[in-house]
Amino acid sequence: MKQLLQLTLTPRSLAFLVITGVFVALFITPPGAISSLDVIAYVSAFDLFSHGGNPYDAHKLFLKQREWFVQRDFPVSMWNPPIFFFYFAPIISLPPTIAPEVARSFSFICAVTLATLGWRMADRQIRPIPLIPFAICAFGLIPFWEEIRLAQNTSWVALYFAAGTFLLLQGRRPYLAGALLPVALCKPHDFYLSLLVLGFVVISSRGWRVVVGAAMSVLLAASTVHLLHPGIWSQWLFREQWPFVTYGANLVTLLHLFALKPEVATDTLLAVVSSLLGVLLWWRGIAVCRFSTIRDRVMWAWIVTPFFAPYGFLSDQVTLIFPFSYFVSRIANEEGSSSLLRFLSWFLLLTVICCALSLIPTAPTPLSWFVFAPGMIALILHSLRSPRDTGSRTVFTCSHQCEAP
């Protein structure tokens, strides 16, 4: 059946989506909303950084945020390493009166771009993209709206890393790909497994130009922030507070939080176990699914990481837009509209369940954190698992292999 709604990814259509997102961001960000947003941490920390103060000092952050009429009894802390100030200065250097609108608008831009890159990585023929599936990929994930609500920064980091991954796996512009990939170090817990897989790809293919680009990017970022603020690295390494891992949305630490020791705020051992389980699930998915290319394996690593990564909050799972779009594109272009409709129906059911669970009062973590990431993993496993009877069905083989970077 011919699809009635088609969206060809032209500059005009992308511009329309971006402009629409900006208006939505402005509409949902009332004046003075910065007091309840995470963006206050980045803006106040950059203000301290640019004036020689300690952006990781909770007391100084609290005074700065109270100076901006933020009505909170505790500071919103800054955790990201100093290179964050280099890569995202155009946003976090803005005045606190307009930073929330810009932050949320940029998140919409990131969502559209992540969905586009993911879809195009699986579809090299540049075919028209169905409007509704693409909109679901870009804006249909609960973590995206959670990030919008908090004005968080995870999609910003994911945009750099996804663009670098796209160029690397397409075998294009290796220096630029290498320069973009290190931005993942701003939030390594969200990308550790993907970084390991991509590192193996680069080393095994002798992609030294990618390594040079990455090294130059890190060197430029690290040296710039050091020259602007000598001693910033020691302030970050020896700060008084570190993010809790028990409140991260991963299987082991959440079970530990609810069932074993609810009063414990951190547990390094369980964080390590959680990461090992993530690697195990990635390996098992490779064994049972039709993941025959490097692209498949990198995207599968990307899907798995937020679930098992220590300190992976629900808003951090906005990174899933990129691999989710990739797998939806594969299903749409290789298995037909009926399989795509079935997959999206199950996904919408998962979304409804998560929204219903979010209405149940729980402390300290919403029950939907348990369900969303593992539910998405289960959908991918079910939809792309290898068929048992290969006599009557054709086993999936990708029509192209990843070029050497």
Secondary structure, 3 states (H helix, E strand, C coil): CCCCCEECCCHHHHHHHHHHHHHHHHHCCCCCHHHHCCHHHHHHHHHHHHCCCCCCCHHHHHHHHHHCCCCCCCCCCCCCCCHHHHHCHHHHCCCCCCHHHHHHHHHHHHHHHHHHHHHHHHCCCCCCEEHHHHHHHHHCCHHHHHHHHHCCCHHHHHHHHHHHHHHHHHCCCHHHHHHHHHHHHHCHHHCHHHHHHHHHHHHHCCCHHHHHHHHHHHHHHHHHHHHHCCCHHHHHHCCCCCCCCCCCCCHHHHHHHHHHCCCCCCCHHHHHHHHHHHHHHHHHHHHHECCCCHHHHHHHHHHHHHHHCCCCCHHHHHHHHHHHHHHHHHHHHHCCHHHHHHHHHHHHHHHHHHHHHHCCCCCCCCCHHHHHHHHHHHHHHHHHECCCCCCCCCCCCCCCCCCCC
